[in-house]
Amino acid sequence: MPHGPAVHYWVLNPAQPGIVGRLDLKDTWWCIAQGVRAEDADPVRLVRNLAGADIDVEILATDPWTARMLLADRYASRRVFLAGDAAHQNPPYGGHGFNTGVGDAVNIGWKLAAVLRGWAPEALLATYESERRPIAADTIEAAAANMATLAPELADPALMGTDEEFAKVRPAVAEAIRRTKDSEFHSLDLVLGYTYTGSPIVASGTGERLPHRWLAPGESLYDRLGRAFSLVGDLGSPQAASLVAQARELGVPLEEVDLPGEPLTLVRPDQHVAWRGGDPEGALRLALGHLR
């Protein structure tokens, strides 16, 4: 491979645009050949077109596939809840489908546990769809945008022309790829930065993921969080005592993480902030979906 090590390579070939990448560090590779009908496919020829040479090829598997952008109208019906690919499907560009499915599972998982163990009302389950469906819609939109720069730019016939023709068209193609692909490879805001602001079970101005920090070498703040709710901050404050009393009254497991001098933050089991600072009256009841 003359272009140096990479996660994958885009092939500039109008006759066979596509992507190739490593499955291991030996000689097993994967490829995505675009615009090919399954009934017309010659896998060996596809690989040779993508490689640009008549190399020896052993085909281990093929998988005819169509990119889909689908979002379920509803995420729940009585005792049935949809998550992952059953609830939403998006093109793989950016690799966000699995992350979004895990987010679904975590969200509905803690809510089901809370209801089944008796420390939250059944009304809490209705917030699964209202919190997760908008996240899936944003993910599908981002994946579709990532997919957009694969057809006209990468299949421009001039890229396969003379050196002069290639040099003339290359800057515009490179700029289009950088502009549209930057978000695909720098997507932590989409993966970890989404927020549930506006959800009926988070206080005004909250809903974001608790910012990570190191408390000591090798000790993450996340390591101190409980499996249910966590109260993080100065536990010597009157507000802390109020929240601890609320948890005791409601039977809610509450891990107390003392950070003297710091504002109080009520953290949900999914690491998202349910309340921060101010008057804590009713904060835990709100976070559990009790009627106001």
Backbone bond lengths (Angstrom), bond angles and torsions (degrees), N, CA, C in turn:
res aa  C-N    CA-C-N  psi(-1)  N-CA   C-N-CA  omega(-1)  CA-C   N-CA-C  phi
1 M - - - 1.470 - - 1.534 108.80 -
2 P 1.313 117.50 111.50 1.469 120.44 -172.04 1.519 114.60 -78.29
3 H 1.334 118.80 -4.77 1.460 120.26 -170.69 1.523 113.49 -102.89
4 G 1.333 117.50 7.10 1.443 119.56 179.96 1.516 112.08 87.44
5 P 1.352 117.87 166.80 1.465 121.35 -177.63 1.521 111.95 -70.41
6 A 1.326 116.17 142.37 1.463 121.56 178.79 1.524 108.97 -157.26
7 V 1.330 116.30 163.25 1.463 121.10 175.40 1.520 109.89 -66.09
8 H 1.329 116.15 -45.39 1.458 119.88 172.91 1.524 109.78 -156.60
9 Y 1.330 115.45 169.78 1.462 121.85 -175.43 1.525 109.08 -127.56
10 W 1.336 116.44 134.75 1.462 121.15 172.62 1.527 108.50 -87.82
11 V 1.310 115.67 133.96 1.456 120.65 -177.98 1.529 109.41 -97.68
12 L 1.340 115.91 122.89 1.454 121.42 179.78 1.529 107.94 -93.93
13 N 1.307 115.21 89.86 1.458 120.22 -177.89 1.525 107.86 -151.44
14 P 1.334 117.95 104.05 1.468 119.43 -178.34 1.513 113.29 -56.88
15 A 1.341 116.61 -29.62 1.459 119.33 179.91 1.530 111.72 -73.69
16 Q 1.327 116.89 -24.96 1.460 119.86 179.34 1.530 109.73 -157.34
17 P 1.352 117.35 75.68 1.468 118.96 175.56 1.527 110.32 -69.60
18 G 1.302 115.42 151.88 1.460 118.46 178.76 1.511 112.26 173.91
19 I 1.337 114.87 -167.45 1.455 122.31 -177.21 1.520 107.67 -135.91
20 V 1.335 116.78 141.22 1.462 121.21 173.66 1.522 108.82 -130.87
21 G 1.332 116.40 151.83 1.459 120.53 179.10 1.518 110.60 -161.63
22 R 1.312 115.81 169.82 1.458 121.47 -177.08 1.529 112.19 -84.65
23 L 1.331 114.88 140.57 1.461 120.64 166.31 1.524 110.63 -95.73
24 D 1.312 116.65 -23.21 1.462 121.37 175.30 1.528 107.44 -151.59
25 L 1.315 116.90 -176.04 1.466 120.60 -179.04 1.519 111.93 -96.63
26 K 1.336 116.74 15.25 1.461 120.60 177.11 1.516 109.21 -105.65
27 D 1.331 117.52 -104.23 1.466 118.04 -174.28 1.529 112.47 -134.43
28 T 1.323 117.42 21.88 1.465 120.98 178.27 1.530 109.18 -104.10
29 W 1.318 115.27 124.19 1.464 121.54 -176.77 1.533 109.53 -127.54
30 W 1.323 114.86 160.09 1.461 121.22 170.46 1.536 107.58 -115.17
31 C 1.320 116.18 160.51 1.457 119.15 173.17 1.517 109.57 -148.27
32 I 1.296 115.19 152.46 1.466 122.71 171.90 1.526 106.64 -119.19
33 A 1.318 116.55 114.50 1.465 122.32 177.82 1.523 107.86 -102.91
34 Q 1.312 116.24 119.44 1.466 120.11 -173.09 1.512 112.50 -91.81
35 G 1.330 114.17 150.35 1.451 120.18 174.37 1.513 114.03 70.99
36 V 1.327 117.37 28.29 1.462 121.52 -178.34 1.525 109.68 -114.05
37 R 1.313 117.29 127.94 1.455 120.62 175.88 1.526 109.24 -80.82
38 A 1.322 116.94 140.48 1.463 120.94 -176.32 1.525 111.75 -58.11
39 E 1.336 116.64 -38.83 1.464 119.24 -176.23 1.534 112.17 -71.84
40 D 1.332 117.25 -17.45 1.469 120.38 -179.60 1.522 112.47 -102.00
41 A 1.317 118.09 -1.96 1.458 120.81 -169.34 1.521 112.57 -74.95
42 D 1.315 115.85 134.29 1.462 123.82 168.67 1.529 104.98 -117.03
43 P 1.335 118.76 97.31 1.465 121.12 -171.59 1.523 113.72 -56.46
44 V 1.331 117.49 -40.68 1.470 119.51 -179.37 1.525 110.15 -63.53
45 R 1.338 116.67 -45.09 1.456 119.96 179.74 1.529 111.02 -64.83
46 L 1.323 117.00 -38.40 1.469 119.79 177.84 1.525 110.81 -58.98
47 V 1.328 116.33 -47.21 1.463 119.96 -178.88 1.529 110.45 -63.24
48 R 1.330 117.05 -42.25 1.455 119.62 -179.85 1.527 111.68 -65.98
49 N 1.345 116.79 -36.94 1.464 119.43 175.96 1.523 111.03 -63.32
50 L 1.335 116.25 -41.82 1.459 120.01 -179.29 1.529 111.40 -69.96
51 A 1.332 116.68 -34.68 1.465 120.37 178.67 1.519 111.68 -77.52
52 G 1.341 116.43 -23.17 1.456 119.49 -178.10 1.504 113.83 77.27
53 A 1.345 117.24 20.41 1.470 120.97 -179.56 1.522 108.85 -160.15
54 D 1.313 116.74 155.19 1.469 121.44 179.30 1.530 110.36 -83.29
55 I 1.313 116.20 67.65 1.463 122.12 -178.30 1.527 110.19 -79.95
56 D 1.335 115.88 159.34 1.463 120.37 173.42 1.525 108.72 -70.92
57 V 1.325 116.53 132.72 1.461 121.31 -174.00 1.519 110.27 -132.04
58 E 1.304 117.01 132.62 1.463 122.64 167.71 1.527 107.24 -115.66
59 I 1.319 116.75 117.52 1.462 121.77 -179.56 1.531 108.83 -84.77
60 L 1.324 116.79 118.61 1.464 121.00 179.53 1.523 112.09 -89.56
61 A 1.328 117.29 -33.22 1.471 120.11 -178.93 1.516 109.20 -165.85
62 T 1.334 115.74 152.50 1.457 121.38 172.22 1.522 108.65 -131.11
63 D 1.327 115.36 155.28 1.466 119.39 -175.71 1.525 109.20 -149.98
64 P 1.343 118.47 91.24 1.468 119.91 174.71 1.528 109.97 -58.46
65 W 1.319 116.54 133.16 1.466 119.44 -169.76 1.519 110.16 -151.73
66 T 1.322 115.87 144.67 1.458 122.62 176.72 1.521 108.97 -124.46
67 A 1.325 116.30 128.82 1.470 120.15 177.05 1.524 109.51 -65.52
68 R 1.321 116.18 135.37 1.461 120.76 -178.55 1.529 110.41 -126.01
69 M 1.323 114.97 147.39 1.457 122.01 175.36 1.523 106.94 -128.15
70 L 1.325 115.79 92.53 1.461 122.14 -173.26 1.521 110.37 -129.63
71 L 1.320 115.93 143.35 1.458 121.97 178.17 1.521 108.59 -140.19
72 A 1.327 116.57 123.02 1.465 120.91 -178.61 1.521 110.68 -63.38
73 D 1.334 115.46 142.01 1.470 119.85 177.53 1.522 111.03 -64.94
74 R 1.338 115.77 -36.31 1.469 120.83 -179.62 1.515 108.95 -133.61
75 Y 1.310 116.13 147.19 1.459 121.61 178.96 1.524 112.74 -99.97
76 A 1.331 116.30 -8.15 1.464 118.20 -175.19 1.517 110.09 -152.83
77 S 1.331 114.46 150.04 1.451 122.24 173.27 1.526 107.58 -151.11
78 R 1.298 115.45 106.67 1.469 121.99 -177.80 1.528 110.59 54.83
79 R 1.328 118.36 -110.49 1.468 120.67 -174.99 1.530 113.47 -95.95
80 V 1.333 117.22 9.07 1.466 121.55 -178.34 1.527 109.50 -111.51
81 F 1.341 116.32 130.57 1.457 122.29 177.35 1.532 109.04 -126.13
82 L 1.323 116.07 134.55 1.462 121.28 178.66 1.526 109.67 -95.82
83 A 1.327 115.48 142.29 1.462 120.93 177.30 1.512 108.77 -147.72
84 G 1.326 116.64 159.97 1.457 121.01 176.84 1.516 112.59 62.37
85 D 1.338 116.44 -141.02 1.463 120.86 -176.12 1.520 112.95 -63.85
86 A 1.326 118.43 -20.95 1.465 120.09 176.94 1.523 111.35 -69.50
87 A 1.343 116.66 -23.31 1.463 120.98 -177.14 1.523 112.67 -102.47
88 H 1.329 116.89 -27.98 1.462 119.94 -175.52 1.525 109.17 -158.99
89 Q 1.326 115.42 145.71 1.455 121.53 175.53 1.518 108.61 -135.61
90 N 1.319 115.56 136.97 1.459 120.31 179.26 1.523 109.76 -140.88
91 P 1.336 117.86 157.33 1.463 119.57 175.00 1.531 109.52 -57.90
92 P 1.325 118.31 154.10 1.460 120.52 -173.40 1.515 114.37 -80.46
93 Y 1.320 118.48 -2.01 1.456 120.00 -173.61 1.523 110.21 -69.04
94 G 1.314 115.01 112.84 1.456 122.62 -171.04 1.512 111.07 110.25
95 G 1.341 116.61 -22.97 1.458 120.80 176.42 1.508 113.68 68.75
96 H 1.343 117.76 37.34 1.456 120.10 -172.85 1.524 114.72 -96.34
97 G 1.324 118.36 -8.37 1.459 119.61 -176.42 1.516 112.80 -62.08
98 F 1.331 116.80 -45.44 1.467 120.08 -179.15 1.529 110.46 -65.87
99 N 1.344 116.56 -43.71 1.462 119.38 179.66 1.527 111.31 -58.97
100 T 1.327 116.03 -41.85 1.464 119.76 -178.46 1.519 110.57 -67.16
101 G 1.327 117.17 -37.54 1.459 120.55 177.05 1.515 112.35 -64.79
102 V 1.336 117.03 -40.76 1.466 120.55 176.52 1.531 109.84 -62.38
103 G 1.334 116.49 -41.91 1.460 119.88 177.57 1.514 112.20 -59.66
104 D 1.333 116.57 -40.24 1.473 120.50 175.44 1.524 110.45 -58.75
105 A 1.335 115.78 -49.84 1.461 120.74 -174.94 1.521 111.57 -62.04
106 V 1.328 116.22 -40.92 1.461 119.83 179.40 1.529 110.19 -65.06
107 N 1.331 116.51 -43.21 1.464 120.78 -176.98 1.527 111.64 -64.47
108 I 1.335 116.73 -53.26 1.468 118.39 -178.77 1.525 110.34 -72.51
109 G 1.327 117.56 -26.94 1.460 120.86 -178.27 1.515 112.70 -63.75
110 W 1.323 117.44 -49.41 1.467 118.46 -177.91 1.523 111.22 -69.97
111 K 1.324 116.39 -30.97 1.462 119.04 -179.72 1.526 111.32 -72.18
112 L 1.333 116.96 -41.59 1.465 119.92 175.21 1.529 110.98 -61.88
113 A 1.327 116.56 -43.16 1.465 119.88 179.56 1.520 110.83 -61.36
114 A 1.333 116.78 -42.38 1.468 120.52 -179.23 1.519 111.64 -63.11
115 V 1.341 116.49 -41.88 1.469 120.02 -179.31 1.528 110.63 -70.79
116 L 1.330 117.07 -45.67 1.462 120.19 -176.95 1.527 111.70 -66.84
117 R 1.319 117.31 -29.26 1.466 120.29 179.84 1.519 112.83 -90.59
118 G 1.334 115.00 -0.91 1.456 118.72 169.42 1.505 116.83 88.24
119 W 1.321 119.32 7.89 1.461 117.80 179.45 1.532 114.01 -107.88
120 A 1.351 115.31 17.22 1.464 120.22 171.86 1.523 108.39 -150.09
121 P 1.337 117.31 148.86 1.469 120.18 178.80 1.523 110.80 -76.67
122 E 1.318 116.18 159.49 1.461 120.88 -179.42 1.524 111.65 -61.70
123 A 1.331 117.02 -24.35 1.461 120.42 179.42 1.525 112.33 -59.11
124 L 1.331 117.56 -22.15 1.461 120.96 179.34 1.530 110.89 -60.02
125 L 1.328 117.79 -32.97 1.464 121.33 -175.28 1.529 112.00 -65.32
126 A 1.320 117.31 -25.32 1.465 120.13 -179.89 1.525 111.64 -67.51
127 T 1.334 117.36 -19.40 1.463 119.67 -178.41 1.521 112.22 -81.25
128 Y 1.319 117.82 -7.65 1.469 119.95 177.88 1.530 110.32 -59.94
129 E 1.328 116.43 -52.05 1.465 119.58 -179.24 1.518 111.49 -65.09
130 S 1.312 117.77 -44.45 1.464 120.22 -175.58 1.527 111.85 -65.40
131 E 1.335 117.36 -27.23 1.458 119.56 178.07 1.525 112.82 -87.63
132 R 1.326 117.43 -41.23 1.462 119.81 -170.95 1.526 114.22 -89.62
133 R 1.319 119.20 -32.46 1.461 119.26 -175.69 1.535 112.40 -61.71
134 P 1.343 119.73 -41.60 1.469 118.51 176.92 1.530 112.94 -62.82
135 I 1.339 117.24 -32.71 1.457 119.93 178.03 1.528 110.00 -64.77
136 A 1.335 116.74 -42.98 1.465 120.64 178.48 1.527 111.04 -63.56
137 A 1.327 117.12 -39.69 1.466 120.25 178.95 1.522 110.42 -61.95
138 D 1.329 117.30 -42.08 1.468 120.62 178.15 1.527 110.67 -64.82
139 T 1.340 116.81 -38.34 1.456 120.92 -179.21 1.523 111.09 -66.33
140 I 1.325 117.07 -43.16 1.465 120.84 177.85 1.525 110.29 -61.59
141 E 1.316 117.05 -42.64 1.466 121.08 179.33 1.532 110.79 -61.84
142 A 1.335 116.04 -43.38 1.471 119.59 -179.95 1.519 111.05 -66.30
143 A 1.339 117.43 -41.86 1.464 120.75 -179.58 1.527 111.08 -65.63
144 A 1.325 116.80 -38.30 1.466 120.16 178.04 1.521 110.79 -64.51
145 A 1.335 116.64 -39.15 1.468 120.09 177.39 1.520 110.64 -65.53
146 N 1.332 116.56 -38.76 1.467 119.93 178.26 1.524 111.48 -64.12
147 M 1.329 116.29 -32.97 1.464 121.42 -177.76 1.522 112.02 -76.85
148 A 1.326 117.33 -20.12 1.460 120.48 -169.94 1.524 112.36 -63.94
149 T 1.332 117.55 -36.37 1.457 119.74 -178.18 1.521 109.88 -92.44
150 L 1.291 116.05 71.68 1.460 121.55 175.00 1.518 110.73 -142.83
151 A 1.312 116.68 -17.40 1.455 118.97 -174.94 1.534 111.97 -97.29
152 P 1.347 120.11 -76.69 1.472 118.30 -171.89 1.522 113.43 -65.74
153 E 1.348 118.14 -43.89 1.465 119.88 -174.78 1.530 111.88 -67.13
154 L 1.337 116.58 -46.17 1.462 119.65 -173.86 1.523 112.55 -81.08
155 A 1.324 117.53 -9.25 1.468 120.32 -179.54 1.524 112.17 -114.00
156 D 1.321 117.84 19.57 1.456 121.54 178.50 1.535 108.98 -65.21
157 P 1.341 119.31 121.29 1.471 121.26 -178.04 1.519 113.11 -56.70
158 A 1.330 117.55 -26.37 1.462 120.15 -178.64 1.518 111.76 -64.01
159 L 1.343 116.87 -23.93 1.459 119.99 179.29 1.525 111.91 -67.18
160 M 1.327 116.75 -19.76 1.465 121.19 179.25 1.526 111.18 -105.09
161 G 1.352 115.74 11.25 1.456 119.64 -177.91 1.514 112.56 -86.07
162 T 1.313 115.82 -154.00 1.459 121.62 178.95 1.520 110.02 -68.94
163 D 1.318 115.41 169.06 1.467 119.25 177.81 1.517 110.88 -58.30
164 E 1.312 116.98 -37.99 1.463 120.73 -179.89 1.530 111.08 -66.48
165 E 1.337 115.82 -44.02 1.472 119.55 178.44 1.524 111.11 -63.68
166 F 1.327 116.58 -41.27 1.472 120.62 179.25 1.529 110.51 -62.76
167 A 1.329 115.93 -46.24 1.466 119.80 -178.44 1.526 111.26 -62.97
168 K 1.328 117.06 -31.64 1.461 120.48 -178.50 1.528 111.92 -72.21
169 V 1.340 117.36 -40.08 1.461 120.31 -174.59 1.530 112.62 -90.38
170 R 1.331 117.03 -20.39 1.462 121.06 -173.36 1.536 113.84 -57.41
171 P 1.347 120.49 -46.48 1.473 118.83 -177.03 1.525 113.58 -58.20
172 A 1.334 116.91 -41.85 1.463 119.25 -179.33 1.520 111.47 -67.07
173 V 1.336 116.65 -39.86 1.462 120.34 178.31 1.519 110.55 -65.78
174 A 1.331 116.65 -44.69 1.471 120.44 -179.73 1.524 110.90 -61.78
175 E 1.339 116.79 -42.23 1.456 119.74 -179.48 1.517 111.43 -64.77
176 A 1.340 117.69 -40.47 1.464 121.36 178.87 1.519 110.96 -63.87
177 I 1.335 116.01 -40.79 1.459 119.39 179.86 1.528 110.44 -65.33
178 R 1.329 116.71 -47.51 1.470 119.86 -179.66 1.525 111.12 -61.24
179 R 1.326 116.66 -42.42 1.465 120.31 -176.60 1.520 111.44 -64.88
180 T 1.324 116.73 -44.53 1.459 119.17 -173.18 1.519 113.29 -90.21
181 K 1.351 116.91 -21.22 1.461 119.73 -177.26 1.527 113.06 -94.98
182 D 1.317 118.04 -10.39 1.465 119.79 -177.32 1.526 111.31 -56.75
183 S 1.337 116.39 -44.28 1.465 119.79 -178.18 1.524 111.96 -67.45
184 E 1.343 117.24 -25.48 1.463 120.24 -179.84 1.524 111.24 -67.52
185 F 1.320 116.62 -35.09 1.453 120.39 -175.26 1.530 113.14 -104.48
186 H 1.306 116.77 -1.25 1.468 121.68 175.44 1.526 107.13 -133.15
187 S 1.325 114.88 72.75 1.465 119.98 -167.13 1.525 113.74 -121.62
188 L 1.331 117.47 25.64 1.467 118.60 179.45 1.528 111.72 -62.07
189 D 1.343 117.59 -30.05 1.462 119.18 177.49 1.528 110.63 -61.12
190 L 1.339 116.59 -37.49 1.456 119.85 179.42 1.521 111.12 -76.00
191 V 1.338 116.79 -38.36 1.461 120.98 -174.59 1.524 111.92 -78.15
192 L 1.327 117.20 -44.28 1.466 121.31 -174.65 1.529 113.52 -119.76
193 G 1.323 117.37 -12.03 1.453 119.68 -173.12 1.512 115.66 -97.39
194 Y 1.337 117.63 3.85 1.463 118.03 -179.81 1.525 110.15 -70.38
195 T 1.315 115.18 157.60 1.455 120.59 -175.73 1.516 111.06 -131.58
196 Y 1.323 115.53 154.50 1.462 121.71 175.10 1.531 110.71 -102.46
197 T 1.316 116.64 24.99 1.463 120.33 176.33 1.527 110.09 -54.20
198 G 1.325 116.54 133.22 1.458 121.04 -176.96 1.506 113.67 94.41
199 S 1.329 117.63 -10.85 1.468 120.70 175.61 1.534 109.62 -64.25
200 P 1.324 117.34 145.12 1.471 119.04 -179.83 1.525 113.80 -68.70
201 I 1.326 118.07 -7.52 1.465 119.02 -177.66 1.532 112.55 -115.00
202 V 1.332 117.37 19.58 1.454 119.64 170.32 1.522 108.56 -127.38
203 A 1.335 116.02 148.05 1.456 120.82 179.83 1.519 110.12 -67.64
204 S 1.305 116.14 156.88 1.453 122.01 -179.08 1.534 110.40 -55.76
205 G 1.336 115.72 132.33 1.453 120.80 177.23 1.510 115.06 83.75
206 T 1.348 117.32 3.91 1.462 119.70 178.23 1.533 109.19 -120.37
207 G 1.319 116.28 -169.03 1.463 121.28 -178.70 1.508 112.68 116.65
208 E 1.343 117.45 -10.67 1.457 121.01 179.46 1.527 110.69 -77.88
209 R 1.324 116.28 164.20 1.462 120.28 175.70 1.524 109.30 -70.73
210 L 1.321 116.73 140.75 1.454 121.11 177.50 1.522 109.28 -57.92
211 P 1.340 118.51 123.73 1.470 119.44 179.92 1.526 111.43 -60.40
212 H 1.304 115.35 134.31 1.460 119.65 179.46 1.526 110.71 -75.26
213 R 1.324 115.79 148.78 1.459 121.19 173.61 1.524 108.81 -156.44
214 W 1.317 115.73 158.86 1.457 121.54 175.29 1.516 108.34 -97.44
215 L 1.328 117.12 126.62 1.465 121.83 178.35 1.521 111.36 -85.73
216 A 1.307 115.83 -27.86 1.462 123.20 178.60 1.521 106.16 -162.92
217 P 1.314 118.51 166.40 1.467 119.42 177.65 1.530 111.36 -54.31
218 G 1.321 115.55 121.31 1.455 120.28 179.25 1.510 115.10 79.36
219 E 1.341 118.39 2.00 1.469 120.79 -179.18 1.522 109.82 -119.62
220 S 1.319 115.40 109.56 1.456 122.07 179.87 1.527 110.33 -88.89
221 L 1.325 115.97 147.08 1.463 119.97 173.03 1.521 110.57 -56.71
222 Y 1.336 116.93 -35.82 1.460 120.58 -179.90 1.532 111.69 -63.69
223 D 1.330 116.80 -27.81 1.468 119.53 178.19 1.520 111.78 -65.91
224 R 1.320 116.81 -22.05 1.464 121.18 -176.59 1.530 112.42 -89.97
225 L 1.324 116.70 -12.70 1.459 119.56 -177.56 1.520 110.39 -72.03
226 G 1.350 116.00 149.29 1.457 120.97 178.46 1.510 111.74 -84.87
227 R 1.315 116.26 176.91 1.469 121.61 -179.99 1.522 111.16 -81.58
228 A 1.329 117.01 -15.10 1.462 120.94 175.08 1.533 107.44 -112.09
229 F 1.317 117.76 -125.58 1.456 120.24 178.70 1.524 110.42 -85.74
230 S 1.331 115.30 154.62 1.461 121.23 178.11 1.527 108.86 -132.96
231 L 1.318 115.50 141.35 1.460 121.98 175.09 1.519 107.04 -111.33
232 V 1.332 115.38 114.23 1.462 121.55 -173.49 1.522 109.26 -114.55
233 G 1.335 117.21 130.94 1.458 121.16 177.46 1.517 111.43 136.87
234 D 1.305 115.54 -158.73 1.468 121.61 -176.83 1.527 109.91 -76.52
235 L 1.319 116.09 101.86 1.464 120.33 -175.76 1.521 112.48 -77.16
236 G 1.333 117.79 -3.65 1.455 120.16 176.16 1.513 113.74 -83.28
237 S 1.315 117.99 -2.26 1.462 121.78 -176.97 1.528 111.20 -83.11
238 P 1.356 117.92 154.04 1.470 120.68 177.20 1.536 112.15 -60.45
239 Q 1.338 117.88 -32.91 1.457 120.63 179.56 1.528 110.90 -62.89
240 A 1.327 116.30 -36.31 1.464 119.55 178.17 1.510 110.96 -63.44
241 A 1.307 116.40 -43.69 1.467 120.07 179.27 1.519 111.07 -60.96
242 S 1.344 116.36 -37.28 1.462 120.58 178.75 1.517 111.27 -64.39
243 L 1.323 117.59 -43.78 1.462 120.78 -178.97 1.527 111.60 -69.53
244 V 1.314 117.26 -37.28 1.461 120.30 176.48 1.523 109.87 -63.36
245 A 1.333 116.69 -40.05 1.464 120.63 178.19 1.522 110.97 -65.55
246 Q 1.360 117.31 -39.40 1.462 120.31 177.28 1.526 110.87 -61.49
247 A 1.327 116.63 -43.22 1.461 120.46 -179.65 1.517 110.73 -63.43
248 R 1.314 116.41 -41.00 1.462 120.03 179.96 1.528 109.93 -64.71
249 E 1.318 117.14 -41.68 1.472 121.46 -179.16 1.525 111.46 -64.88
250 L 1.343 117.07 -39.02 1.460 121.55 -176.72 1.527 112.73 -89.21
251 G 1.315 117.38 -6.71 1.467 120.80 -178.32 1.513 113.55 71.66
252 V 1.334 116.38 29.45 1.464 121.28 -176.97 1.526 110.02 -93.13
253 P 1.338 118.87 125.87 1.467 119.95 174.06 1.525 110.04 -61.19
254 L 1.325 116.74 128.93 1.462 120.67 -176.78 1.520 109.32 -135.83
255 E 1.331 115.80 117.05 1.463 121.07 175.01 1.522 108.68 -86.78
256 E 1.318 117.19 131.00 1.454 121.51 -178.84 1.530 109.41 -103.69
257 V 1.338 115.35 121.38 1.464 121.91 -178.54 1.524 107.74 -116.59
258 D 1.312 116.52 103.97 1.458 121.60 -173.43 1.524 111.20 -83.63
259 L 1.324 115.83 117.36 1.460 122.87 173.85 1.525 106.46 -125.62
260 P 1.326 117.99 86.94 1.474 122.01 -173.68 1.526 113.04 -52.32
261 G 1.330 114.07 135.99 1.457 120.34 177.69 1.510 115.25 82.94
262 E 1.327 118.33 -3.77 1.453 120.16 -177.84 1.530 111.06 -103.31
263 P 1.340 117.99 149.91 1.466 120.47 -179.56 1.525 111.21 -64.01
264 L 1.315 114.93 152.23 1.464 120.20 -178.30 1.523 110.95 -78.10
265 T 1.322 114.68 142.90 1.464 122.03 176.77 1.522 108.45 -137.39
266 L 1.329 116.31 128.54 1.461 121.50 175.62 1.523 107.72 -96.33
267 V 1.333 116.28 118.83 1.456 122.07 -173.36 1.522 110.14 -111.35
268 R 1.325 116.09 132.16 1.456 121.95 179.63 1.531 110.47 -76.29
269 P 1.333 117.35 169.44 1.469 119.87 177.24 1.522 113.81 -61.29
270 D 1.335 118.51 -21.88 1.468 121.22 179.00 1.526 112.37 -92.80
271 Q 1.328 117.06 13.36 1.465 124.43 175.42 1.527 113.16 74.99
272 H 1.315 117.81 8.74 1.458 120.46 175.61 1.527 110.13 -91.81
273 V 1.329 115.78 148.31 1.457 122.40 -175.27 1.526 109.67 -80.97
274 A 1.335 116.12 125.96 1.465 121.39 178.87 1.521 112.51 -97.81
275 W 1.322 116.43 -25.24 1.473 121.95 -178.57 1.513 108.26 -162.01
276 R 1.341 115.96 146.35 1.463 119.73 176.60 1.522 109.34 -146.95
277 G 1.326 116.30 124.96 1.453 122.41 174.26 1.523 113.22 60.28
278 G 1.316 116.02 -176.67 1.456 120.71 177.54 1.515 113.27 72.08
279 D 1.315 115.19 -157.86 1.462 122.13 -177.45 1.530 109.26 -79.87
280 P 1.340 118.55 119.91 1.466 120.28 -177.26 1.523 114.28 -85.66
281 E 1.322 116.88 1.66 1.463 119.36 -176.50 1.535 110.35 -58.43
282 G 1.315 115.49 121.66 1.461 121.24 177.53 1.518 114.59 76.71
283 A 1.343 118.52 5.08 1.466 120.36 -175.72 1.526 111.87 -62.59
284 L 1.317 116.91 -42.35 1.466 119.60 -177.42 1.528 110.90 -73.97
285 R 1.309 116.56 -36.62 1.467 118.89 176.98 1.531 110.29 -63.02
286 L 1.332 117.13 -39.76 1.453 121.14 177.11 1.523 110.69 -62.14
287 A 1.344 116.47 -44.83 1.459 121.37 -177.17 1.520 112.89 -65.50
288 L 1.332 117.12 -19.88 1.472 121.45 -178.86 1.516 112.76 -99.56
289 G 1.328 117.32 0.34 1.454 119.98 176.18 1.508 115.05 83.57
290 H 1.349 118.13 18.09 1.452 119.45 174.36 1.522 109.87 -68.78
291 L 1.317 116.69 143.57 1.449 120.42 178.16 1.514 109.80 -61.98
292 R 1.307 115.73 137.29 1.464 119.89 -178.04 1.526 111.08 -72.90
